[in-house]
Amino acid sequence: MTNASLFQRATAVTPGGVNSGIRGLPDPIVWERAEGAHLYDVNGDSYLDYHAAFGPIILGHNHPAVNAAVAQAMTRVDLIGAGTTELEIRLAEKVVEHLPSAEMALIFASGTETTYLAQRLARAVTGRVKLVKFQGCFHGWHDYLLMNIISAPEKIGQKDPASAGMLPEAIENTIVLPFNDTEALARTLSTQGHEIAAIILEPIPHNIGCVLPQLEFVQTLRRLCDEHGIILIFDEVITGFRHGLGGYQEKLGILPDLTTLAKAIANGYPCAVLAGREELMMRFSSAGGDVFVGGTYNGHPVATAAALATIAALEDGSIHEHIFRLGDRARRGLQEIADRLDIDVTVAGYGSVFVPYFMSGAITRYADLLRNNTEADTRFRTEMTKRGIFMLPLAMKRNHISAAHTDADIDRTLNAAEDALKMMIRDHGLR
């Protein structure tokens, strides 16, 4: 079996050969196993992994403590679909304990479900229909928010739905604003605030790499939501437990009304959480309220056990200290190499995330990233993968460090990066 032969089989029975639109690779890879910081394909090649499945892998692949917790859960209870389990109770308690804004929590299987339910709840509570999202942020694949993510230059300032088949009414009722633009936010709310049910924000828009929020912007956002009776939702599906058990909201000191969590909460198992203020959460039908919530796999024992084991591993702070330190080394090292080679590169990131943009200048919103050299960005990632360093070969996508990465891995990565950049200068005229 080879990558090519197995992928040919995949394309015969699966559209495009992959089960999510963004999983396709220019050179198809069929994975055989994963362990720690490494991936292995059916050709027998190994890769140092920085993709981390878009971010869930925070402890390392197939983490022994997480897998042991899952195995134990499987010997005791499987899917029942009525009542609850102690695992579900303990996980909700942990979320409420660690997340500053959480008073109650509901457990789901995917981040998309949580953002879908958050906006439904906000509409029910406010009696309004309009939503606000920000250019460059992604909140799942449902009609209400799937627009204006990585938009073409001519689409900036316009509605840019990301899929055919979306409801026109959903597109019409979603307002898109530039991230970090306090004036645009205030101007919009002054005229339409009475129509807006919720504003949803990735505190760091990680779906375009890593663009950090300006504190004044987020403080103004919280204040204006209060003034206009708008529900503020923080989509911390990515930032969540990767940037700290208190989420990025703890770093900002800003409390949203609702928060969505997923990805790093369970180190790769399908688990997500919608958490928020008790008065809002009690509107759900699970508490006898009028906002329907359901899901056959909500609170699945495998997912909840994995999440509890992940949280337990993170609670003493040593893992975040380790991955943040390595993240700083990766960012500083990449920037030093680019500066020494006189290449226009700006290395952004936070904590365990690093993103080399092939551009210079300040980055405060999506429009700034239109200066990014997409061809060079993608080529660099492809060249790194050829050197055994797996970075998703899509421009502006973030790289993640896990607890399984070491200083030696960072050294290897920086050496490969310098080799790849020198080749790009020599063979492709990169500057």
Disulfide bonds with the S-S distance in Angstrom:
none
